[in-house]
Amino acid sequence: MNKQDTSKSSFKSEIAGTVSGFDPQTKTWIPVLSTKKSTELPHLDGQLFIDPALLTAFADDVGHIIHRHPAAVLKPGSINDIIHMVQFARQHRLKIGARGQGHTTFGQSQVAAGIVVDMSTLNAPPLISSDRVEVGAGVTWKTLLLATLAHNLMPPVLTGYLGLSVGGTLSVGGIGGSGYRFGAQVDNVLELQVVTGAGQLEICSPSQNPDLFEAALAGLGQCALIVRATLRLVPAETHTRLCLLFYADLPTMLHDERLLIADGRFDHVVGYVLPGPDGQWVFFIEAARYFSPPTAPSNARLLEGLSFVHGAEQLTDLPFFDFANRVEAEIEALKANGRFTLPHPWFDMFVPDSQIDEYALNVFATLTPDDLGPDFPILFFPLKSQKFKQPFLCVPDEEIFFLFDILRSAPDDPVVVDRMLTSNRELFERARQLGSKHYTISAITLSKQDWKRHFQPVWGKLVIAKHRFDPDNVLTPGPGIF
Ligand SMILES: Cc1cc2nc3c(=O)[nH]c(=O)nc-3n(C[C@H](O)[C@H](O)[C@H](O)COP(=O)(O)OP(=O)(O)OC[C@H]3O[C@@H](n4cnc5c(N)ncnc54)[C@H](O)[C@@H]3O)c2cc1C
């Protein structure tokens, strides 16, 4: 077969995987090449796909634990496509949900027998002005950061990995090492454009349509799909002094994390725990101070009064973007060696400061390196609740709290995955009794009752918003909240 024939045949199979209509009687899609009379599909600037390989890809996420097959995947060519498909889903009682980069770990972005909107095609270049950026929801934080740094600006909070979509992290929260100073990414949003479950395009902000604005931020796509966001920017520095400070034990590390967020000498503070070469746990703080030469921070001032193991500290200066993008190389390595497709039953919990030492020490009393796996760390982000202002990002009712993540990777063995999920549930219940809230990216088996309890005291507010903005409950079934 010559080159021209090959491309013709792949064009034909791509067309065969797309849809020209819908049969409302049987609730089935009519493929483009079918001779069956098709009806009812709205005009689309993009395409709707039913190709089995694509549906299988969208029945997965980074957790690789839950697999729910959608009936179709929309690759929108415009915001209008999303409006039309939400209206269509509503008319035909089909579920519909957005997928950013699919980096949640327990089926949150999946839609069984419904429509997944692949937001990655909503990726028009960011529009940047002196203190803000307007961006499509499908753009990744990496693309956004590269664009803003060209103007010496940056979003105040960056997630550890930048390959996540703006709409995806705004739908869950978005936690970073500067969170103690600026809250979550959802606390730094000026305006949103959303498509509600009623199929309406709405603009919302703290002053315009504030109930919808609140419901969209960390709202897990329950009331609306975010299609564009206007985000706050702050001045960026060109360099980072990265300090890795090692600790003899967990309480000393947590003590120094508290000290660092009290005086704010670093721009970024995260506690790490990794298995050491002899199976013991290694504790260290990743602390970063941003600067632009010729000015540079004083090491004596940065390290003053801290209780790390002196002599073991590692200090490096690197360009700011290289620091911000530090996790990408690790993810690419995991993709290259095939380990990124292993199951990831992640456990992520916001734990009150008064409880974290005892709770975490209890966890470490039985946790082994095998319970974590070799690919990702355990994390302790120190955070301040006064900076967390969005009601649906539920955090403990205490001045300081920690995001405690056990980023597990499991072998491809259902028995081990089940054991980790059972452990996640036990750890969740123990933490919940202590006033903790789970971070909704986690792989924790939850009932509707658990969700109701999670959203207290704002559950009533969420129910009202759901009825108002998604009256037929078509949006985002993945988390299983409604
Ligand atoms: C390697 C790695 C590193 C990570 N690091 C961090 C970190 O440092 N900090 C942190 O907070 N989190 C982190 N996460 C978790 C991450 O923030 C969440 O998984 C986030 O949801 C990922 O964005 P996504 O684009 O993949 O969203 P998806 O997983 O695709 O979607 C998440 C949820 O939001 C919904 N959704 C997606 N887009 C939209 C939209 N536009 N409108 C409405 N609803 C939408 C989906 O339906 C789903 O319910 C990390 C995850 C991984 C795998």
PDBQT file of the ligand as one rigid body, heavy atoms in Angstrom, charges set to zero:
ROOT
HETATM    1  C1  LIG A 501       1.667  13.381  39.071  1.00  0.00    +0.000 C 
HETATM    2  C2  LIG A 501       0.587  14.170  39.734  1.00  0.00    +0.000 A 
HETATM    3  C3  LIG A 501       0.916  15.274  40.497  1.00  0.00    +0.000 A 
HETATM    4  C4  LIG A 501      -0.072  16.011  41.136  1.00  0.00    +0.000 A 
HETATM    5  N1  LIG A 501       0.293  17.093  41.889  1.00  0.00    +0.000 NA
HETATM    6  C5  LIG A 501      -0.650  17.805  42.520  1.00  0.00    +0.000 A 
HETATM    7  C6  LIG A 501      -0.308  18.933  43.320  1.00  0.00    +0.000 A 
HETATM    8  O1  LIG A 501       0.855  19.273  43.497  1.00  0.00    +0.000 OA
HETATM    9  N2  LIG A 501      -1.323  19.632  43.905  1.00  0.00    +0.000 N 
HETATM   10  C7  LIG A 501      -2.625  19.285  43.733  1.00  0.00    +0.000 A 
HETATM   11  O2  LIG A 501      -3.499  19.957  44.260  1.00  0.00    +0.000 OA
HETATM   12  N3  LIG A 501      -2.964  18.217  43.006  1.00  0.00    +0.000 NA
HETATM   13  C8  LIG A 501      -2.023  17.478  42.406  1.00  0.00    +0.000 A 
HETATM   14  N4  LIG A 501      -2.398  16.384  41.672  1.00  0.00    +0.000 N 
HETATM   15  C9  LIG A 501      -3.815  16.062  41.584  1.00  0.00    +0.000 C 
HETATM   16  C10 LIG A 501      -4.486  16.930  40.524  1.00  0.00    +0.000 C 
HETATM   17  O3  LIG A 501      -4.607  18.268  40.947  1.00  0.00    +0.000 OA
HETATM   18  C11 LIG A 501      -5.883  16.465  40.255  1.00  0.00    +0.000 C 
HETATM   19  O4  LIG A 501      -5.852  15.140  39.872  1.00  0.00    +0.000 OA
HETATM   20  C12 LIG A 501      -6.516  17.333  39.166  1.00  0.00    +0.000 C 
HETATM   21  O5  LIG A 501      -7.872  17.003  39.068  1.00  0.00    +0.000 OA
HETATM   22  C13 LIG A 501      -5.816  17.055  37.897  1.00  0.00    +0.000 C 
HETATM   23  O6  LIG A 501      -6.264  17.843  36.844  1.00  0.00    +0.000 OA
HETATM   24  P1  LIG A 501      -6.754  17.125  35.541  1.00  0.00    +0.000 P 
HETATM   25  O7  LIG A 501      -6.695  18.162  34.500  1.00  0.00    +0.000 OA
HETATM   26  O8  LIG A 501      -6.037  15.870  35.277  1.00  0.00    +0.000 OA
HETATM   27  O9  LIG A 501      -8.261  16.821  35.983  1.00  0.00    +0.000 OA
HETATM   28  P2  LIG A 501      -9.131  15.514  35.774  1.00  0.00    +0.000 P 
HETATM   29  O10 LIG A 501      -8.578  14.417  36.585  1.00  0.00    +0.000 OA
HETATM   30  O11 LIG A 501      -9.313  15.279  34.337  1.00  0.00    +0.000 OA
HETATM   31  O12 LIG A 501     -10.507  15.994  36.413  1.00  0.00    +0.000 OA
HETATM   32  C14 LIG A 501     -10.650  16.121  37.808  1.00  0.00    +0.000 C 
HETATM   33  C15 LIG A 501     -12.115  16.321  38.164  1.00  0.00    +0.000 C 
HETATM   34  O13 LIG A 501     -12.543  17.605  37.731  1.00  0.00    +0.000 OA
HETATM   35  C16 LIG A 501     -13.524  17.485  36.705  1.00  0.00    +0.000 C 
HETATM   36  N5  LIG A 501     -13.139  18.444  35.679  1.00  0.00    +0.000 N 
HETATM   37  C17 LIG A 501     -12.027  18.429  34.906  1.00  0.00    +0.000 A 
HETATM   38  N6  LIG A 501     -11.998  19.518  34.128  1.00  0.00    +0.000 NA
HETATM   39  C18 LIG A 501     -13.115  20.227  34.429  1.00  0.00    +0.000 A 
HETATM   40  C19 LIG A 501     -13.654  21.446  33.950  1.00  0.00    +0.000 A 
HETATM   41  N7  LIG A 501     -13.041  22.167  33.032  1.00  0.00    +0.000 N 
HETATM   42  N8  LIG A 501     -14.827  21.864  34.486  1.00  0.00    +0.000 NA
HETATM   43  C20 LIG A 501     -15.466  21.143  35.425  1.00  0.00    +0.000 A 
HETATM   44  N9  LIG A 501     -15.020  19.988  35.893  1.00  0.00    +0.000 NA
HETATM   45  C21 LIG A 501     -13.841  19.535  35.407  1.00  0.00    +0.000 A 
HETATM   46  C22 LIG A 501     -13.476  16.058  36.237  1.00  0.00    +0.000 C 
HETATM   47  O14 LIG A 501     -14.727  15.604  35.755  1.00  0.00    +0.000 OA
HETATM   48  C23 LIG A 501     -13.066  15.339  37.497  1.00  0.00    +0.000 C 
HETATM   49  O15 LIG A 501     -14.168  15.134  38.340  1.00  0.00    +0.000 OA
HETATM   50  C24 LIG A 501      -1.434  15.629  41.022  1.00  0.00    +0.000 A 
HETATM   51  C25 LIG A 501      -1.774  14.506  40.262  1.00  0.00    +0.000 A 
HETATM   52  C26 LIG A 501      -0.775  13.779  39.626  1.00  0.00    +0.000 A 
HETATM   53  C27 LIG A 501      -1.149  12.554  38.861  1.00  0.00    +0.000 C 
ENDROOT
TORSDOF 0
